[in-house]
Every structure is written in structure tokens, then in C-alpha cells.
Amino acid sequence: MVEIVPTIGRIVLYRLSADDVEGDENSLTIGQEFPAIVVRVFGDKPESRVVLRVFMERIDDLRVETAVGEVPGTYRWMDYQKGQAAKYEELERQKQAEKAPVESQDRWPNKKST
């Protein structure tokens, strides 16, 4: 599974929570997704909490502190980002495999040791 560490400036998709849509007159729904930019990160792990600026159809954008997840009130990475991360991870695995030491082979396999 591809895990991406959030960094400032990355774009993600935020799912609106019940608190986000409460009192809204623009027919927003719980779980509706909007693009958001990461403006602060609390840690250096894939599950680190972040502050997002959520870009909505209204003038007053939303700012939320949240974490990656699959439920309303969380964010997710776009499929393209997950695909790029998977390609990068595969490339890194290939590089590591190329750097692995090669087992030494006897240069003269027919020579008897004494």
C-alpha cells in the first residue's frame, strides 16, 4: 500500500463533516469532497495531522485540522498522487536491488582447494 507523507503545499481532497455543513444554505452535503491545500503539518509520518485550506464554491473558504482517512471530516490523496507515489516506491526498490552486494563466485570453479 502506498503511503504519502503530507507536506506543505500538497493538494488533497477533503470530505466535509457534519460540522462543516451545519447552517449552510448552499446545499452542501456530508462527505462531499472539495480540493484543499496543506498549509501546516504536525509530524513527518503518513498519518500526521494537518491544517487544510479547503476551496469551496463560496467566498469564505474553510480551514480545518484533520488527518488522512476514509470518513467525513478527513482528507484523501488523489488517485494520480497515489499512482505517482507507487511508481516512485517501485523505482526506489529497483535502485536498492541494484546496490545489493552480489555473492562472490569462485573464479575457477573446477580448481580443487588444497
N, C-alpha and C positions, 0 to 999 in steps of 0.2 A: 504494500500500500504506500502511496506517495504521501509524504508529509512535508508541508511547506512551512518554513518559519516566517511569521509575519514581520515585515519591515515597513518603516515609514515610507509613504508614497505609493504602496501597492493598492490596487483596486480589487475589491471583493464585492460579493452580493450579500446584502443584509436583508434578513427576514423580519418584517415588522412584528412586534409583540402586541399584546392586548393593551398595554400602557401606551404604546406608540399611536394607536388608532383611537384611543378614548377621546371623545369630544370632537373628533374630526368630522368636517362636513364635506369632505371631498371623496367620499365613498372608498376610503382605504380599507383593506381587509387584513386580518391577522394572517401572517405568513407570506403576504405579498412581498416580492423582492424588489429592491432598488440598489443601484450602484452606490458604493461607498468607498472612500479613500481612508487608508490607515494614517492617522495623524499622531498617534503615540502608541508605543509598545511597552508592556511590562514584562520583560523577560526575553529569553532567546531560544525558546522551545516552540514547537508547533502549536501547543495548547495554550501559549501565553495569552493573557488578556490584552485587549487593545482598545483604543478610543477611535471611533469611526466618525467621519462626517458623511452623513447619508444624503445623497442628492435625490430629492423628491420633486414632484410636479408642482409643488407650491413654493412660494418665495422663501419661507423660513425653513431652511434645511435642518435636519435632525442631527444631534450629536449624542452618541451612546458609548458606554463602556460595555464590552461584551467579549465573548470568546467564540472560537470556531465551534460549530455544532450543526445539528440537523433539525432543530426546533425553532419556533418563532422567538425572536429576540437574540438570535445568534447570526453568524455570518458563514458563508462558504466560499471556497475558491471556485473560480470559473473553470469549466471543463478544459479550456485551452491552457490555462495555467497548470492544471494537474498533468496534462499531456506533456507540456514542456518540462516540468519537473521530472517526470518519468524518463524522458529522453536524457536529461542531464544525469540522473542517477545511473542509467544504463551505461552511459559514456564513462562515468567515473569508475564503475565496476570493471569495464574493459581496460581502462588505464591501470587499475590496480592489478589485474590479471597479467598484464604485460610486464609489470615491475616485479612480479613474484619470482623468486630465485628458481632457476632451472636446476633440476637434480643433476649432479655431476655424473657423467657417463665415463666408463673406463675407455681410454683411448685405444687400447689394444685388447679387445675382448678375448682373443684367442691365446694371449700370453698367460702362462701359468705363474702364479705367485709363488715365491720361494720362502 
